Structures are given as structure tokens and as C-alpha cells.
Amino acid sequence: MRRKLAAGNWKMNGTSAALEELATLAQAHPAPGCDILICPPSTLLHRAADTVAASAVAVGGQDCHAKTSGAHTGDISADMLRDAGATSVIVGHSERRTDHGESDAQVQAKAEAAIAAGLIAIVCVGESLEQREAGETLDLIRAQLAGSVPQSSKAETLVVAYEPVWAIGTGKVPTIEQIAEVHDFMRTELAQHLGEDTAAGVRLLYGGSVKASNAAEIFAVTNVDGALVGGASLKAADFSPIVSALEKA
């Protein structure tokens, strides 16, 4: 049985005052029926880990370098994230792929580094609006999975998040049928890539304008094991109902 996961990506948001939201979230879910993960900016990671240390909420990083150390000004290694209290790290988010030109090979190298450091790698995939309208979604997802997911991945070290680029922060959400199609497809592709047993245990998340009003419907979809949430994870009052919906799924 795959344990559900509600993950929040704060992106480039949050200063010290935001830790109060994290504490409120932890207090609201003292014994959650799913895993809860918040990925704050790196400047808050250590303090965030301390804030939730006695709770069921975990913290993670938003990106990591493929190398363990070296002359890489401004970058953070997976080992550093682990040392700061992270349990997971997001790699290959569409904003990294677009803003920093990250390739599938680079994402795979980061995922490998994360796993080697003892972190869970949350590998993101997803298509643009142009690719969706051109009927290229599944071909793109196939290529991203093959190029971004390490073949050495285990179910306990890998999470895959499907985030259609055109739905992130836009308020637009794919139809339930579209979400189901992609998640079923990802499960099948991972089985070919990693083996059926491993693929059956990998958690698949949906991300892209998830909010309290649509969470229950999305979580009812087969092969949706949770969500990777952006803006709605910044406030406990917005994210907590999403967690509650996942607990009931």
C-alpha cells in the first residue's frame, strides 16, 4: 500500500515569519493519515526542520547540485540538504527546466545525488500548453521519465510528480480524464523502466493549481497518490484542507 503524500513547494517565498505557518500546519495534523512534506527556501530549511522536529511534518529541499561539493557558487548539495534536516528534494521542476535550461540528464544526475545522500528524490515531469495541444503529452512524459529517473531507483527513494506546465499557478486544471490518463501512463512506463514491483510502490503526485475545492476529486483518481502544491501550501489555512482531503482519499 502506497502511503499518500501531500507535498508543498514554497518556491522563492518565505522569510522567518513564515515558520509560524509551518508550526500551525503541524499542530493541525498531529497524527496525519498521510505524509506531509514542506519544501521551503534553503534559507529557512534548518529552522523549518527545527520547527517541525517533534511533529509528523517533514521538510525538503527545492533543488540540489549533482556534485557532493566543490566550486559551485550559490549551489547546494544533497548532503548539505540532508545535514540541514531535509528528508526529500524536488528535482526537475518545470521552473528549473525552463529558467535554468536543465536537461533530463541533469535532472537524473541530481536525482542520483539525492538518493545517494539518503534523500527521497521527487522527480517532476510535465508538458507545456503547446505540447498538450499538439498531442505530444505522452511522448514527452515517456522521454522525461526515461531520461530523468535513475534506473537504480527504489520505491522508497523515488516520487514522481506530474505537473502540466500550463496548469502551474494559472488556475487551469486538466480534466480528471487527462490526469488519470497521464498517471496511468506513468505507472506503466515506470514498470518498463524500473520493473513492475518497484513501479507499483512509487508514489505519483499531481501538481498544478491544486486547492481545497478540487483536491478531493483529484485524489479520487486511480494512481494519484497525493499532490505537489505550490501557492496553496504557503498558508496553513489553505494547505490544511488539502491534507485533510488526502487523508480521506
N, C-alpha and C positions, 0 to 999 in steps of 0.2 A: 504494500500500500504506500503510495507516494504521499508524503505529508505536504499539505498545501503551504504556499509561501506568499506572503504579502510583503513586497519589497518597495521601498521608497527611495527615489533618486532626487536629492535636493539640488543637484547640478550646482551652478555658481550662485548659490543663495545661502544666506545664513551667517550670522555673527553670534557672539556669545549669548545674546538674548534668546536665540532660537533653541538653546538647550532646554529651556523651560517647556517648549512644545514636546520635546523628546521625553522629558520626565512625566508630563501629563499623559502622553500616549502609553508609557509603561505602566502608570498607575491605573489606567483604564482597562488594561488587559493583563492582569496579574498571572493568569493561568490560561493563556490563549489556546484555542483548538487548532491553531496553525502556527507556522513560524513567522516571525515578524523581523524584518531587516530594514534599517535605515542607512542610507549611504550619504553622509554629509560631506561638505567640502573638507579637504585634508586638514585645513587649519583648525577644524573642530573635532577631528577624529578621536584624538586621545581623550579629550574632555567628554566627548559623547560616550565613549566606551566606559569611562568612569561613571557617568550619569546613569547608565543602564546596567551597571555591573551586577546588581542584585536582582535584576528583573529578567523577564523572558524575551526581551528585545535585544537583538544583535545589531552590530554596526559593521559597515563595509566601506570599501573604497570605490571611487568612481572610475579609476583607471590605474594602470601600473606600467612601468617600463619592463621590457623583455629581459633586461640585464639585471643582475643582482646588485651591482654597484658600478661606480665609475664616473667619468667626466661627462655627466648628462645634466647640465644645469637646469633646475626647475622641475626635474622629473622625480618620481617616487617609485621605489622598487616594491615588489610584492612582500619582500622580507620586512621592509620598513612599515608597510601597512599592517602586517601581522604583529609586529612589535608594538604598534600603536593601539592594538586591540581589535583590529578588523578580523572578521571570520570569512568574508567574501570580498570579491571585487568585480565590478562591471567592466567588461572589455568589449570593444567593437560597437559601442553605441553609435547610432547614426550621426550624432553630432560630432563625434570623434572622427568617424569615417569621412564626413563632409568637411568639417572645419580644419582637420589636420591631415586629410588625404590618406588615412590609414587603409592599408590593403588587407585582404583576407589573411595573407601570410603573416603580416604584422600582428593582426588580432590573434592568430593561432599561437604565435610566439609569446604573446602576453598571457594567453590562457595557460600555456605550458608553464610559464614562470610562476603564475598564481598557484597552480596545482602543486608545483614543486615546493612552494613556500608554505604549503598546508592550508591554502585558502580554497574556497569554492569559486570557480570561475563562472560568472554569469555572462554568457556569450550572446550578444544581440545581433539579430538579423531583421531585415525588413526592406520593403520596396518603396520607391518614390511613386508619386501620383502618375507620372508619365509611364513608368513601368507597369503599374496596375492597369492603366487604360490601354496599354499595348498588349495586354495579355501575357506579360513576361514574369508575373509574380512567382510562380512555382519554379521556373527555371532559375530565377535569381536566388530564391531561397535554397534550392539544391546546391548551387555554386557556393553560396556563402557558408552553408553547413559543411560542405566538403573541404573548403579552404580555411575555415576559421576554427573548427572543432578539432582538438588534438585526438588522434586515434587512440591514444593511451588513456583517454578519459574514462572515469568510472561514474556510476550513477550518483555516488555520494560526493563527487568532486565537480560535477557539471550541472549547470542550469542553463537552459536556452530560453531567451526572451524574444518573442516575435513582436516587433514594433513597426508597423507600417509608417514610414516617414511622414506621409501625408496626414496622419491622424495625431501626431505628437503635438500637443498644445494647441491644436486647431479647433477642437470641439467636434471634429468629424470622427465618426466611428464606423468601421466596416460593419457590414451586416453580420448577424450571427452566423449565417451560412458561410460567409467569407472567412470569418475567424475559425470556424470549425474545419473548413477545407484546408487551411494552412496548417493548423495544429495537427490534424490527422496526417497530413503530408510530412510534416517534420518528424513525427514519430516513426513513420515508415522509412524515411531517409536515414534517420539515426540508427535504425535497426540494420540497415545495409552497411552503415559506416562503422558502427561500434558493436554490432551483434544484438540479437533480439533481447537477450536477458538484460544487458546494460541499458538499452534504449527504453525498455519497459519501466525502468526505475528513474530515468531522467525527468526532472520536473520541467514542464513547459509553461512559461508565463506569457500572458498577453499584456502589451503596453500600448497606450495611445488614447489619451482623453478618457481614462477610466475615472469614474466618480461614483459617489454613493447611489445616484439614481439609475445607473446602468450596470453596476457591479454584479448584482445577483444574477441577472440574465446572462452576462458573460461567463460567470463562474459555473453556470449550469451546463456549459458546453463540454462535451467529452474531450479529454486531452488538454483542457485548460486547467492547470494546477495552481493558478494564482495570477498575480499581476505585478508588473513593474510600473510603478506610478510616479509621475513627475510632480507637477504643480500641486496636485491634491494631497501630496504627502508632507507639505510644508507646515500645515496646521493640524494639530491633533484632532480638532473638531471635524476636519474634512477627511482625514485618513482613517480615523477610528471606525466610522460606519462601513468603510470598505473592508477593513479587517473583520468586522462583525459579519458582513455578508459572506466572506470567505469561510469563516468558521461554520456557517450554516450550510455551505455548499456540499 
